[in-house]
Amino acid sequence: MFKNWQLVCFTLVTAYSSSVLAQPAESSSSGDAEYLEVEKVKEKYWAQGEESQLGVVQNRLYTKRHKFQLGVLGGRSMNDPFLSNSLLGVNASYNFTEFWGLSLLGWKYSVKPSNALKTLRAGGKEANTIQAQNYIGAEGTGSFLYGKLSLLGSAIIYYDMHFLGGMGVTKTENDSASPTVSMGVGQRFFLTKMLSLRMDYRAQTFVATEKEKEITARLGEVNGKIRHWNHVIAMEINLMFGVD
């Protein structure tokens, strides 16, 4: 009788152990099913790359396509340690798509001697400088990034980043029109659907005539052509209008 009870207990323990060991396999199978579902979602909405589906994900609140822009810009220019250059200008542009645009822009320089030149002059010396007077040009804009930022969790800021590239002419104190190549990068912050704030950096290069200012006996004589690199940092208030 006792042996029969031992046999029954052994059978029950064996059956229970088998059921416990089988549970992880079922969970694993369920986990695989959930993983496959995630992969299907990723393949459907992100891996295909169809514009009709990606447009919903992007959800552009502010658009530029087929819109005109008028802006007022101001900033600083750095091309000579002996000069302090500020600038004020305007920018008119048109966006063919959300990504590509064309601008016509120009600005006027306000040039003053830097502290380094003031110190040099205080010692009775001078430096050969070339003062830029204004710039007029055209440039293409390529917007490669659009997104939004959270400001301390209380506001959402929409922005885009863009490349700049173009040609123009720079007028200096010695040349009426020096061909100028311009390249840069910038960022736009949308304030409203019509108003935005731009910050741009442009690297410009041009060749200008240098005249003697240091040697008294040769004052005003042409020393030659000098290649200048001009680094322009500008901030712009931009008004956008057109059909959405």
C-alpha positions in Angstrom: 0.0 0.0 0.0 2.8 2.4 0.9 4.6 1.6 -2.4 1.5 2.4 -4.3 1.3 5.9 -2.7 4.9 6.5 -3.5 4.2 5.6 -7.2 1.3 8.0 -7.3 3.3 10.9 -5.7 6.2 10.3 -8.1 3.8 10.4 -11.1 2.2 13.7 -10.0 5.6 15.3 -9.4 6.9 14.3 -12.8 3.8 15.6 -14.5 4.0 19.0 -12.7 7.7 19.3 -13.5 7.0 18.7 -17.2 4.4 21.4 -17.3 6.7 23.9 -15.6 9.5 23.2 -18.0 7.2 23.6 -21.0 6.2 27.2 -20.1 9.4 29.0 -21.2 9.2 27.5 -24.6 5.6 28.9 -25.0 6.8 32.3 -23.7 9.7 32.2 -26.2 7.3 31.4 -29.0 5.1 34.3 -28.0 8.1 36.6 -27.8 9.1 35.6 -31.4 5.6 36.5 -32.5 5.8 40.0 -30.9 9.3 40.6 -32.5 8.0 39.6 -35.9 5.1 42.1 -35.5 7.5 44.9 -34.8 9.6 44.1 -37.8 6.5 44.2 -40.0 5.6 47.6 -38.7 9.1 48.9 -39.3 9.1 47.5 -42.8 5.7 49.0 -43.6 6.3 52.6 -42.4 10.0 53.3 -42.4 11.8 50.9 -44.7 9.8 51.5 -47.9 10.7 55.2 -48.2 7.4 56.1 -50.0 6.7 59.9 -49.9 3.0 59.4 -49.4 3.7 57.5 -46.1 6.8 59.6 -45.0 4.9 62.8 -45.4 2.5 61.8 -42.7 5.4 61.0 -40.3 7.1 64.3 -41.1 3.9 66.4 -40.5 5.3 69.8 -41.7 3.6 72.5 -39.8 5.5 75.3 -41.6 6.1 75.1 -45.4 8.2 77.0 -47.9 7.2 75.5 -51.2 6.1 78.2 -53.8 6.6 81.0 -51.3 8.4 84.3 -51.5 10.6 85.6 -48.7 11.8 89.1 -47.8 14.3 89.6 -45.1 16.4 92.3 -43.3 19.8 91.1 -42.2 22.6 92.4 -40.1 25.9 91.0 -38.8 29.7 91.0 -38.7 32.4 90.4 -41.2 35.9 89.2 -40.4 38.6 89.5 -43.0 41.4 91.7 -41.5 42.6 91.9 -37.9 43.1 95.7 -38.4 39.5 96.3 -39.4 36.2 96.0 -37.6 33.4 95.4 -40.1 29.6 95.4 -39.5 27.0 95.0 -42.2 23.3 95.7 -42.9 21.4 94.4 -45.9 18.3 92.8 -47.5 17.5 89.4 -48.9 14.7 88.4 -51.4 14.2 84.8 -52.3 11.8 82.2 -53.7 11.4 78.6 -52.8 10.7 76.2 -55.7 10.2 73.2 -53.3 10.6 72.5 -49.6 14.3 71.8 -50.3 15.4 74.2 -53.1 15.4 78.0 -53.2 17.0 81.0 -54.9 18.0 84.3 -53.3 19.1 87.7 -54.4 20.8 89.6 -51.6 23.1 92.5 -50.8 24.5 94.4 -47.9 26.6 97.5 -47.1 29.6 97.5 -44.9 30.4 99.9 -42.1 34.2 99.7 -41.5 36.1 101.1 -38.5 39.7 100.6 -37.3 40.1 97.7 -34.9 41.8 98.1 -31.5 44.9 96.6 -33.1 45.0 99.3 -35.8 44.4 102.0 -33.2 47.4 100.7 -31.2 49.5 100.6 -34.3 48.6 104.2 -35.2 49.2 105.3 -31.6 52.8 104.3 -32.2 53.0 106.3 -35.5 52.6 103.4 -37.8 50.0 102.3 -40.4 48.9 99.0 -41.9 48.0 98.1 -45.5 44.3 97.3 -45.4 41.6 96.9 -48.0 38.2 98.1 -46.9 35.1 96.4 -48.4 32.2 98.7 -49.1 29.3 96.5 -50.3 28.4 93.1 -51.7 25.6 92.1 -54.2 25.0 88.5 -55.3 22.8 85.5 -55.9 22.8 82.2 -54.1 21.0 78.8 -54.1 19.6 77.3 -50.9 19.3 73.6 -50.2 17.4 72.7 -47.0 18.6 69.2 -45.9 17.1 69.0 -42.4 13.7 69.8 -40.9 12.6 69.1 -37.4 11.5 70.4 -34.0 12.9 71.1 -30.6 11.4 71.1 -27.2 12.1 74.3 -25.2 12.2 73.3 -21.5 9.3 71.0 -22.1 6.9 74.1 -22.4 7.1 74.9 -26.2 8.0 73.3 -29.5 10.3 75.2 -31.9 10.3 74.2 -35.6 13.5 74.7 -37.6 15.3 73.7 -40.7 19.0 73.7 -41.7 20.3 74.7 -45.2 23.4 74.9 -47.3 24.2 78.1 -49.2 26.2 78.6 -52.4 26.5 81.4 -54.9 28.3 84.2 -56.8 28.4 87.9 -56.5 30.6 91.0 -56.6 32.3 92.9 -53.8 33.1 96.6 -54.1 36.2 97.7 -52.2 38.0 101.1 -51.8 40.2 100.2 -54.7 38.0 98.0 -57.0 34.5 98.7 -58.3 33.5 95.0 -58.7 35.6 92.0 -57.5 34.0 88.6 -58.5 33.2 86.8 -55.2 32.5 83.1 -54.5 30.2 82.5 -51.5 29.5 79.3 -49.6 27.9 78.7 -46.3 25.5 77.0 -43.9 22.5 78.3 -41.9 19.6 77.6 -39.7 16.0 78.9 -39.7 13.7 79.0 -36.7 10.0 79.4 -37.5 8.2 81.9 -35.2 4.9 81.9 -37.1 3.7 80.7 -40.5 4.8 84.1 -42.0 7.8 85.1 -39.7 11.1 83.3 -39.2 14.5 84.0 -37.8 17.6 83.0 -39.8 21.2 82.7 -38.7 23.8 82.1 -41.5 27.5 81.7 -41.8 29.1 82.5 -45.2 32.7 82.1 -46.3 33.5 84.4 -49.2 36.7 84.8 -51.3 37.6 87.5 -53.8 40.7 89.2 -55.3 41.2 92.9 -54.5 43.8 95.5 -55.3 46.1 96.6 -52.4 47.6 100.1 -52.3 50.5 101.2 -50.2 49.6 102.9 -46.9 52.6 102.2 -44.7 55.6 103.6 -46.6 55.3 107.4 -47.0 57.4 107.6 -50.2 55.1 105.1 -51.9 51.7 106.1 -50.6 48.9 105.2 -53.0 51.1 103.0 -55.2 49.6 99.6 -56.2 51.3 96.7 -54.4 49.4 94.1 -56.4 46.4 91.8 -56.2 45.6 90.1 -52.9 43.2 87.2 -52.3 40.8 87.9 -49.4 38.8 85.5 -47.4 35.7 87.0 -45.8 33.8 85.3 -43.0 30.3 86.7 -42.6 28.0 85.9 -39.7 24.5 87.3 -40.2 21.1 87.2 -38.4 18.0 87.8 -40.5 14.3 88.5 -39.8 12.4 86.9 -42.6 8.8 87.5 -43.8 7.3 84.6 -45.9 4.2 84.9 -48.0 2.5 82.8 -50.8 0.1 80.0 -51.2 0.3 77.0 -48.8 
